[in-house]
Amino acid sequence: MTGLLDALRSAVGAAQVLVDGDLSAYELDWRKRYRGRALAVVRPASTAEVAAVVRACAEHGAGLVAQGGNTGLVGGSVPDASGTQVLISLARLNRIRAIDAANLTLTAEAGCVLQAVQVAAAAQGLLFPLSLAAEGSCTIGGNLATNAGGTQVLRYGNARALCLGLEVVSAAGEVWRGLSGLRKDNTGYDLRDLFIGSEGTLGVITAATLALYPQPAARGTALAALPSLDACVSLLQLAQSQLGASLTGFEVMSAYALGLVRHHFPQLPQALPPAPWTVLLEQSDSEGEQHARSRFEALLESALERGFISDAAVASSLEQSRAMWHLRESIPMAQSLEGLNIKHDIALPISLIPRFVASTDAALLQAFPGVRLVNFGHLGDGNLHYNVQAPAGGDAASFLRDHEAAVNGIVYDAVDGVGGSISAEHGIGTLKRDELARRKSPVALQMMRAIKQALDPLTIMNPGRVL
């Protein structure tokens, strides 16, 4: 591979081709579940350099893995263990290229950290609404490659809905410049949508034109205690009918999930005592603080009268709102501190979520007595993080090794039974590739493979992922 390394050094400069030293920041995934070994880590600084790297890999038949912030959860952005794949880090493509306030668009390079895009929009008095727990380190390219969701999908949609145009380097090393800020463009196949959510298997996203929104005049945040998931669904229906489009977030957390936060982060204030289920609601309003607060309080009073909720707390300051969100965002870290776990990022019809949880909890507890179920997620858009922890005091690593396949079988069979999806916002990567092959429609898989063959005939783009 000496010829390939020479070509890569020629493309980006020798200092930006890393082959020695500790490369674990690039080769180890966020969950520390997948560790690969790259032939080289290449750090281009422009779209032209990305194209040159891809052409060199194509000429030498080398697999190429694109990586943004390396915050993925399905093992899709680290190389395999063969030592033959080139990892292309997009961290140096980190410029905000343009903001068009009148058109409500922002064009950013793929290596821009999500939070930097939010800040750039806010500096113009505008909002980029994609919001994730990892927003301080995840990147726009990765968000689009996985079609990230987050906490405001209920109102604004996921990453796909927030992207108007892309710049992409194809598997042949050609550049498609599709950075349109148009809301309407019916000139053939929507190439943008092919690359969004493709997890780097069809091309390398190098920049994107993103949709912005006016900043809301007021925001409101509240926690509500509920007796059941059925009550959570009823509260969601009531909130949607009373708040309409101003309802931006509706997060559900089980007692056990918040109990883990209470145990591992006792310093975090919890505004309500433990309840079977807790919902975090957020609304944003264009009519001012007093109007927003009165509508919010009217909603909660109505929910109390109907018996949907037993208690509620409304944030009276930005600090209190952040504290409420911090509880929700601390669940994954608390679960990680508790030990290895089997994660499920599933999408379900909202109306069927209570039935799904009740029957699947029962099936898992029958098969694995003492297993701990950590349920939380974006109930407003039907995305549940349905995670399974080993019994207390047990060997978590052994449980994962011995029972993950059986646990996944129970959960995914139940997901199929209600017409759900085994991946809502995390993607497929390596973790769910074989599961996808078993559960996706054969016709859909055939079409996906045809697209892959057409756009990446040498199979060099993130090989072994998704398909």
C-alpha positions in Angstrom: 0.0 0.0 0.0 3.0 2.3 -0.3 1.7 3.7 -3.5 -1.6 4.6 -1.9 0.1 6.3 1.1 2.2 8.3 -1.3 -0.9 9.4 -3.2 -2.7 10.4 0.0 0.3 12.4 1.1 0.3 14.1 -2.2 -3.4 14.9 -1.9 -3.4 16.5 1.6 0.2 16.9 2.7 2.3 14.4 4.7 1.4 16.0 8.0 -2.2 15.2 7.5 -1.8 11.5 6.8 -1.5 9.7 10.2 -0.1 6.2 10.3 1.7 6.0 13.6 1.1 6.7 17.2 -2.2 6.5 19.2 -5.1 6.7 16.7 -7.7 5.5 19.1 -9.6 8.7 18.9 -10.4 7.7 15.3 -10.3 3.9 15.6 -12.5 3.4 18.7 -16.2 4.1 18.5 -18.0 6.2 21.1 -19.5 3.2 22.9 -16.1 1.5 23.0 -17.7 -1.5 21.4 -15.9 -1.4 18.0 -12.1 -1.0 17.7 -10.6 -1.0 14.2 -7.2 -0.4 12.7 -6.8 2.1 9.8 -4.2 1.9 7.1 -4.1 5.7 7.6 -6.1 8.5 9.0 -6.4 11.3 6.4 -7.4 14.9 7.3 -8.3 16.9 4.2 -9.1 20.6 4.6 -11.2 21.2 1.4 -13.7 19.5 -0.8 -11.0 19.3 -3.5 -8.7 17.4 -1.1 -11.6 15.0 -0.2 -12.1 14.3 -3.9 -8.4 13.6 -4.4 -8.4 11.2 -1.4 -11.4 9.3 -2.8 -9.8 9.1 -6.3 -6.6 7.7 -4.7 -8.6 5.0 -2.8 -10.6 4.1 -5.9 -7.5 3.7 -8.0 -5.9 1.4 -5.4 -9.2 -0.4 -4.5 -9.0 0.6 -0.8 -12.1 0.9 1.4 -12.8 4.4 2.8 -14.6 5.3 6.0 -15.7 8.9 6.5 -15.8 10.2 10.1 -17.2 13.4 11.6 -17.3 13.7 15.4 -17.2 9.9 16.0 -20.3 10.0 18.2 -22.2 7.3 16.4 -23.8 4.5 18.3 -23.9 1.7 15.7 -20.3 1.2 14.8 -20.6 2.9 11.4 -17.8 5.4 11.5 -14.7 3.5 12.5 -12.6 1.2 10.3 -12.7 -2.5 10.5 -9.8 -4.5 12.0 -8.1 -5.4 8.7 -5.7 -2.5 8.6 -6.5 -1.9 4.9 -9.2 0.8 5.2 -8.5 4.6 5.0 -10.3 6.7 7.5 -11.1 10.2 6.2 -11.7 12.6 9.0 -13.7 15.7 8.0 -12.9 17.7 11.2 -10.9 20.3 9.2 -13.8 21.0 6.9 -15.3 23.2 9.6 -16.3 26.6 8.0 -19.6 28.3 7.9 -19.6 29.2 4.3 -22.6 31.5 4.1 -25.7 32.7 5.9 -28.6 34.1 3.9 -31.0 35.6 6.5 -33.6 36.6 4.0 -33.7 33.1 2.6 -33.5 31.5 6.1 -30.5 29.3 5.1 -27.0 28.6 6.3 -24.3 26.7 4.4 -21.8 24.8 6.5 -19.1 22.3 5.8 -19.5 18.7 7.0 -17.0 19.0 9.8 -18.8 21.9 11.5 -19.8 20.9 15.0 -23.6 21.1 15.4 -23.3 23.6 18.3 -21.2 25.9 16.2 -24.0 25.9 13.6 -26.6 26.7 16.3 -24.5 29.6 17.5 -23.9 31.0 14.0 -27.6 31.0 13.4 -28.4 32.5 16.8 -25.9 35.4 16.1 -28.2 36.3 13.2 -31.3 36.1 15.4 -32.2 32.8 13.8 -32.7 29.2 14.9 -31.2 25.9 13.6 -33.4 23.5 15.6 -31.6 20.2 15.4 -30.6 19.5 19.0 -28.9 16.4 20.4 -27.1 15.5 23.6 -23.9 15.2 21.6 -24.3 18.6 19.9 -21.0 19.9 21.4 -19.0 17.2 19.4 -21.2 15.7 16.7 -20.8 17.2 13.2 -23.2 18.3 10.5 -21.9 15.7 8.1 -22.5 12.9 10.5 -25.9 14.3 11.5 -26.9 14.1 7.8 -25.2 10.8 7.1 -27.3 9.2 9.8 -30.4 11.4 9.4 -30.2 12.4 13.1 -33.3 13.1 15.0 -33.0 14.6 18.5 -35.4 16.4 20.8 -37.3 18.8 18.4 -38.3 16.4 15.6 -41.9 16.7 16.8 -42.1 20.3 15.4 -39.1 20.7 13.0 -38.5 17.2 11.7 -35.2 15.3 11.7 -32.0 16.2 9.8 -33.4 15.3 6.4 -36.2 17.8 6.9 -33.7 20.5 7.8 -31.4 20.1 4.7 -32.1 21.9 1.5 -29.0 21.0 -0.5 -25.7 19.0 -0.4 -22.2 19.0 -1.7 -21.0 15.4 -2.1 -17.9 13.7 -3.3 -18.9 10.6 -5.2 -17.3 7.2 -5.1 -15.5 8.1 -8.3 -14.0 11.2 -6.7 -16.3 13.6 -8.6 -17.9 16.5 -6.8 -21.7 17.1 -7.0 -22.4 20.7 -6.1 -26.0 20.7 -5.0 -26.0 23.4 -2.4 -29.3 24.9 -3.4 -31.3 26.9 -0.9 -34.5 26.2 -2.8 -37.6 24.9 -1.1 -39.0 23.6 -4.4 -37.0 21.9 -7.1 -38.7 19.2 -9.2 -36.0 18.5 -11.7 -35.7 14.8 -11.5 -34.6 12.3 -8.8 -33.9 13.8 -5.4 -30.2 13.0 -5.1 -30.0 14.8 -1.8 -32.3 12.3 -0.1 -30.2 9.4 -1.4 -27.1 10.6 0.5 -28.9 11.7 3.7 -29.1 8.6 5.9 -26.8 6.5 3.7 -24.1 6.4 6.4 -21.3 7.2 4.1 -22.0 4.1 1.9 -22.7 6.1 -1.3 -20.5 9.2 -1.1 -18.9 11.7 1.2 -21.0 14.7 2.3 -18.7 17.7 2.4 -21.1 20.6 2.9 -24.8 21.3 3.3 -27.3 24.1 3.0 -29.5 24.0 6.0 -32.9 25.5 6.8 -33.2 28.1 9.5 -36.2 29.5 11.5 -37.0 32.7 13.4 -36.0 32.5 17.0 -39.1 32.0 19.2 -40.1 34.9 21.4 -40.5 32.6 24.4 -39.9 29.0 25.5 -41.6 27.0 28.2 -40.4 23.8 29.9 -42.2 21.6 32.3 -42.0 18.2 34.0 -45.1 16.1 34.7 -45.6 13.0 36.7 -47.8 10.3 35.2 -49.1 6.9 36.4 -48.8 5.0 33.1 -47.7 5.1 29.5 -51.3 5.3 28.4 -51.6 8.5 30.4 -48.4 9.8 28.6 -50.0 9.2 25.2 -53.2 10.9 26.4 -51.2 13.9 27.6 -49.5 14.1 24.2 -52.8 14.2 22.4 -54.0 16.9 24.8 -50.8 18.9 24.4 -51.0 18.7 20.6 -54.6 19.9 20.6 -54.1 22.8 23.0 -50.6 23.9 21.9 -50.5 23.0 18.3 -47.3 23.7 16.4 -45.8 25.4 19.5 -45.2 22.0 21.1 -41.6 21.4 20.3 -40.6 18.6 22.7 -42.3 15.7 24.4 -39.8 13.3 26.1 -40.8 10.3 28.3 -38.7 8.8 31.1 -39.4 5.7 33.1 -39.0 5.6 36.9 -36.0 3.3 36.6 -34.3 5.6 34.0 -34.6 8.6 36.2 -33.6 6.4 39.2 -30.2 5.8 37.5 -29.7 9.5 37.1 -30.6 10.0 40.8 -28.1 7.3 41.8 -25.1 8.3 39.6 -25.7 12.1 39.6 -27.2 12.9 43.0 -26.2 16.5 42.7 -28.7 17.1 39.8 -32.0 18.5 41.1 -35.1 16.6 40.3 -38.1 18.9 40.4 -40.6 16.1 41.0 -40.6 13.0 43.3 -40.3 9.6 41.6 -43.3 8.5 39.5 -43.9 5.5 37.2 -43.4 7.8 34.3 -42.2 11.4 33.9 -42.7 13.6 30.8 -40.6 16.5 29.8 -42.6 19.0 27.7 -41.3 22.0 25.8 -43.1 24.6 23.8 -41.9 27.7 21.9 -44.1 30.6 21.2 -43.9 33.7 18.9 -46.3 35.8 21.0 -44.3 36.5 24.1 -43.4 35.1 27.6 -46.7 35.8 29.3 -48.8 34.3 26.5 -46.6 31.2 26.4 -46.7 30.6 30.2 -50.5 31.0 30.4 -51.1 28.5 27.6 -48.7 26.0 29.2 -50.2 26.3 32.7 -53.7 25.9 31.2 -52.6 22.7 29.5 -51.2 21.3 32.8 -54.3 22.3 34.7 -56.5 20.5 32.2 -54.3 17.4 32.4 -54.6 17.4 36.2 -58.4 17.7 36.0 -58.6 14.8 33.6 -56.3 12.6 35.8 -53.6 12.3 33.1 -50.9 13.7 35.5 -50.5 13.7 39.3 -48.0 16.5 39.6 -46.1 19.0 37.5 -43.4 21.6 37.7 -43.0 24.5 35.3 -39.5 26.1 34.8 -39.5 29.7 35.9 -36.1 30.5 34.5 -33.7 29.5 31.8 -31.5 27.8 34.4 -34.4 25.7 35.6 -35.3 24.7 32.0 -31.7 23.6 31.4 -31.8 21.6 34.6 -34.8 19.8 33.4 -33.3 19.0 30.1 -30.1 18.0 31.8 -32.0 15.2 33.6 -33.2 13.8 30.4 -29.8 14.1 28.7 -28.0 12.4 31.6 -29.9 9.1 31.3 -27.5 7.6 28.7 -24.4 8.5 30.7 -26.0 7.2 33.9 -26.8 3.9 32.1 -23.3 3.7 30.9 -21.9 4.2 34.4 -24.3 1.4 35.5 -22.6 -1.0 33.1 -22.8 -2.4 29.6 -26.3 -2.6 28.2 -28.2 -3.7 25.1 -29.5 -0.6 23.3 -32.5 -0.4 21.1 -33.4 2.7 19.1 -36.8 1.9 17.8 -39.7 3.7 16.1 -43.3 2.7 16.8 -46.8 3.9 16.1 -47.4 6.2 19.1 -50.8 4.7 19.9 -49.2 1.2 20.3 -46.3 2.1 22.5 -48.0 1.3 25.8 -49.0 -2.1 24.5 -45.6 -2.7 23.1 -43.8 -1.8 26.4 -46.1 -3.9 28.6 -45.9 -7.1 26.5 -42.2 -6.8 25.7 -41.3 -6.0 29.3 -43.2 -9.2 30.3 -41.5 -11.3 27.7 -38.0 -10.2 28.6 -38.6 -10.6 32.4 -39.9 -14.1 31.8 -36.9 -15.0 29.6 -34.3 -13.2 31.8 -35.6 -12.8 35.4 -34.2 -9.7 37.1 -33.3 -8.0 33.9 -33.6 -4.2 34.2 -35.4 -2.2 31.5 -34.4 1.4 30.8 -37.1 3.1 28.8 -37.0 6.7 27.7 -37.1 8.7 24.5 -39.0 11.0 22.1 -42.5 9.9 22.6 -43.8 12.8 20.6 -42.4 11.3 17.4 -42.7 7.6 18.4 -38.9 7.0 19.0 -38.3 4.9 22.1 -34.9 4.1 23.5 -35.7 0.7 24.9 -32.6 -0.5 26.6 -31.9 -3.7 28.5 -29.5 -3.9 31.5 -28.2 -7.1 33.1 -29.7 -8.1 36.4 -28.3 -6.2 39.4 -25.1 -7.7 40.6 -24.6 -9.8 37.5 -21.7 -9.7 35.1 -22.8 -7.2 32.5 -20.2 -8.2 29.9 -21.2 -11.9 30.2 -24.9 -11.0 29.9 -24.2 -9.0 26.8 -22.1 -11.7 25.2 -24.5 -14.6 26.1 -27.9 -13.0 25.6 -27.8 -10.1 23.3 -29.0 -12.1 20.3 -31.9 -13.5 22.2 -32.8 -10.1 23.7 -32.7 -8.5 20.3 -34.9 -11.3 18.9 -37.6 -10.7 21.5 -37.5 -6.9 21.1 -37.3 -6.8 17.3 -40.0 -9.4 16.9 -42.2 -7.2 19.0 -41.3 -4.2 16.9 -42.2 -6.0 13.7 -45.5 -7.1 15.3 -46.6 -3.5 15.6 -45.2 -2.3 12.3 -42.3 -0.5 13.8 -38.6 0.1 12.8 -35.5 -1.3 14.4 -33.7 2.0 13.8 -35.3 5.4 14.4 -32.4 7.8 14.5 -29.1 6.0 15.2 -28.7 4.2 11.8 -27.7 0.7 10.9 -23.9 0.7 10.8 -22.3 -2.6 11.7 -24.4 -3.2 14.8 -27.7 -3.8 12.9 -26.6 -4.8 9.5 -27.4 -8.5 9.8 -30.7 -7.6 11.5 -31.6 -5.4 8.7 -30.9 -8.1 6.2 -33.3 -10.4 8.0 -36.1 -8.0 8.6 -36.2 -5.5 5.7 -38.4 -6.2 2.8 -36.6 -8.2 0.1 -37.8 -5.8 -2.5 -36.5 -2.8 -0.5 -33.1 -4.5 0.0 -32.9 -5.3 -3.8 -33.5 -1.6 -4.6 -30.9 -0.5 -2.0 -28.3 -2.9 -3.4 -29.0 -1.6 -6.9 -28.5 2.0 -5.8 -25.2 1.0 -4.0 -24.0 -0.8 -7.1 -24.8 2.1 -9.3 -23.1 4.8 -7.2 -20.3 2.7 -5.7 -19.5 -0.1 -8.1 -16.1 -0.8 -6.5 -17.7 -1.0 -3.0 -15.1 1.3 -1.4 -17.5 3.6 0.5 -17.8 2.4 4.1 -17.8 -1.2 3.0 -19.6 -3.7 5.2 -21.9 -1.1 6.7 -25.7 -1.0 6.2 -25.7 -3.6 3.5 
